[in-house]
Amino acid sequence: MNRLTHVDLATMTGLPEAFARAHIPGEALGTMEWRRLTPSERDGAILGAIRENERDDLASAGPEGIARWEKGWAEVAARVANDGASEDTLRPQYFRYEFMRLLGDYARPEARDLEYRIHKMLSELVFRTHLAGLESIVEFACGTGINLMRIGKIFPTIKLTGCDWAKPSQDILGRIATQHGINLAGKLVNLWTGEGADPAALRHGRTGILTVHGLEQIGAGWGPFLKIVEAMKPAIVVHIEPIVEMYDPNSLLDALAICYHKKRKYVDGFLTEIRAREAAGQAEIVATKRFNFGSSFQEAYTLVVWRPKA
């Protein structure tokens, strides 16, 4: 049995090992156990990915899925109303796979929630690295608000705004703000159209923009989102998303992930656009990093950090 280490976290994020040790307690890694798959298990994981890609009922990203998100976040809102806002009650429902991708290959976690716990650690390291020194942060497609709750605990004086297309998200954010004493407000924003966004009102001093597994849902329709970003003139924009341009189509696991990504109609062409803007002097790419980590079917944890130029 293997155990995740600070060296692994440093390798995945590209950050110094000392930084990982400073912010992720050693005892938190004590139960982060996993093992490589046997040949037969690996064959099974690959077959499972192929069969998943062949499903006719696989849900696609896009505005037609708003009702699905309304239902999912309403379930979370009910949990929060009954039991309060915590890491457990705010946890999204989609972390549930038997196998995962870790350090470039399939792995079998000792506990089913290992992907979720690794995601939490990686996100914290990203937040501490790229969101420090801001006066406000706006997370688009913020969902249950769990990232904003974590950020509010890391940076207690910062002003936070959560924008989402599902109305129950706003109720959850209000409960997080009240329970944890975080300067957090919610706003209903449709990222496919830009409706509900007021860039001037969302910006408060030195502002950062964040998306975590939210940009994926707008497919190739990221134009309105970029218009919001341009109007806000943020100091930094941070994405933790599945980025199809970062896969290697000559790798079997990556080829399966590309098929899955396209079948789900996840974000497409976004990094290509940001790279084009950088080449034209309209943007600066601060960092891109593939964590080589994800679920059975894809890597939803690629880091892209950039800022627009005037």
Secondary structure, 3 states (H helix, E strand, C coil): CEECCHHHHHHHHCCCHHHHHHHCCHHHHCCCEEEECCHHHHHHHHHHHHHHHHCCCCCCCCHHHHHHHHHHHHHHHHHHHHHCCCHHHHCCCCCCCCCEEECCEEEEECCCCHHHHHHHHHHHHHHHHHCCCCCEEEEECCCCCHHHHHHHHHCCCCEEEEEECCHHHHHHHHHHHHHHCCCEEEEECCCCCCCCCCHHHHCCCCEEEEEECCHHHHCCCCHHHHHHHHHHCCCEEEEEECCHHHCCCCCHHHHHHHHHHHHHCCCCCHHHHHHHHHHCCCEEEEEEEECCEEECCCCCCEEEEEEECC
